[in-house]
Amino acid sequence: MRFNRRSAAREDAQIDMTSMLDIVFIMLIFFIVTSSFVRESGVEVNRPQASNVVSQAGAGIFIGITANNDIYIDKRMVDVERVQATLEHLLLSQPDASLVIQADEHAFNGTVVKVMDAANGAGVKGIALAVEKS
């Protein structure tokens, strides 16, 4: 008895990629949803170092003070006289937001104090200074 072998062109094996693509997209959505986004003040500063550091989570407003004593709120340069008005405007949309001041280690203390005073005048409930842990 003789078996007939197919002499026709062999069919290529195909792998169904649909289920693998579904898994890849589900993983992509999972990583996007679970990732945390870090907000910065929008300006590069060299923060001073401190040995006793307490972490603060959930800060809503970031202020950056450069070594030249320029003040940045939401990546925009703000004059020291306009800080309180700008914070009052931001507090309308985030009434319970706390404030983190990221001041350069070479910035004047007077500038930091003026910003803190303006924040108190605007009604900010929590103020923190960002430092590097030594």
C-alpha positions in Angstrom: 0.0 0.0 0.0 1.4 3.2 -1.0 0.6 6.6 0.6 0.2 9.6 -1.5 2.4 12.4 -0.5 1.4 15.9 -1.3 3.7 17.4 -3.8 1.8 20.7 -3.8 3.4 23.7 -2.2 3.7 23.4 1.6 1.6 25.7 3.6 3.5 27.9 6.0 2.7 27.6 9.6 1.1 30.8 10.9 0.9 32.0 14.5 -2.1 34.0 15.6 -0.8 37.2 17.2 -4.1 38.6 18.3 -4.0 37.2 21.9 -0.4 38.4 22.4 -1.3 41.9 21.2 -4.3 41.9 23.6 -2.0 41.0 26.5 0.6 43.7 25.5 -2.0 46.4 25.3 -3.5 45.4 28.7 -0.1 45.5 30.2 0.5 48.9 28.6 -2.7 50.3 30.0 -1.9 48.8 33.5 1.5 50.5 33.6 0.1 53.9 32.4 -2.6 53.8 35.0 -0.4 52.7 37.9 2.6 54.9 37.2 3.0 58.0 39.4 3.8 61.3 37.8 6.2 63.5 39.7 5.5 67.2 39.5 8.4 69.6 39.7 8.6 73.4 39.9 9.9 73.6 36.3 13.2 75.1 37.1 16.5 73.3 38.0 17.7 74.2 41.6 20.4 72.8 43.8 18.5 72.1 47.0 20.2 72.3 50.3 21.0 69.2 52.3 19.5 68.2 55.6 19.9 65.1 57.8 16.4 65.1 59.4 14.1 64.8 56.4 10.3 64.1 56.5 8.6 63.1 53.2 5.5 65.0 52.2 3.1 63.4 49.7 0.4 65.0 47.7 1.7 68.5 47.4 -0.3 70.5 44.8 1.6 73.7 44.3 5.4 73.9 43.6 7.4 77.1 43.7 11.0 77.2 42.5 13.5 79.8 43.6 16.7 79.9 41.6 20.2 81.0 42.7 19.5 84.4 41.1 16.3 84.7 43.3 14.0 84.3 40.4 10.6 82.8 41.4 8.9 80.2 39.2 5.3 79.0 39.7 4.1 76.4 37.3 7.1 76.9 35.0 6.4 80.7 34.7 8.6 83.4 36.2 6.6 85.4 38.7 7.7 88.7 40.4 7.9 88.6 44.2 5.0 91.1 44.4 2.7 88.8 42.4 3.3 85.6 44.3 0.4 86.1 46.7 -2.1 86.9 43.9 -0.8 83.9 41.8 -1.2 81.6 44.8 -4.7 82.9 45.5 -5.7 82.2 41.9 -4.2 78.7 42.1 -6.1 78.0 45.4 -9.4 78.7 43.7 -9.0 75.4 41.8 -7.2 73.5 44.6 -8.4 74.9 47.9 -6.7 72.3 50.1 -3.4 72.2 48.2 -0.2 72.3 50.1 2.9 74.2 48.9 6.4 73.0 48.4 9.2 75.5 48.0 12.2 74.3 46.1 14.8 76.9 46.7 18.4 76.8 45.5 20.9 76.6 48.2 22.4 79.9 47.1 19.1 81.8 47.0 18.7 84.5 49.6 16.8 83.6 52.7 14.9 86.9 52.3 13.4 85.7 49.1 12.3 82.4 50.7 10.7 84.3 53.6 8.9 86.6 51.3 7.4 83.7 49.4 6.4 82.0 52.6 4.8 85.2 53.8 2.9 85.5 50.5 1.7 81.9 50.9 0.4 82.6 54.4 -1.3 85.7 53.1 -2.9 83.7 50.3 -4.3 81.2 52.8 -2.1 78.2 52.0 -2.6 75.6 54.7 0.7 73.6 54.5 4.1 74.9 53.5 7.2 72.7 53.1 10.8 73.3 52.0 12.3 70.7 49.6 15.8 69.6 50.6 18.2 66.8 49.6 18.7 64.1 52.2 22.4 64.0 53.3 
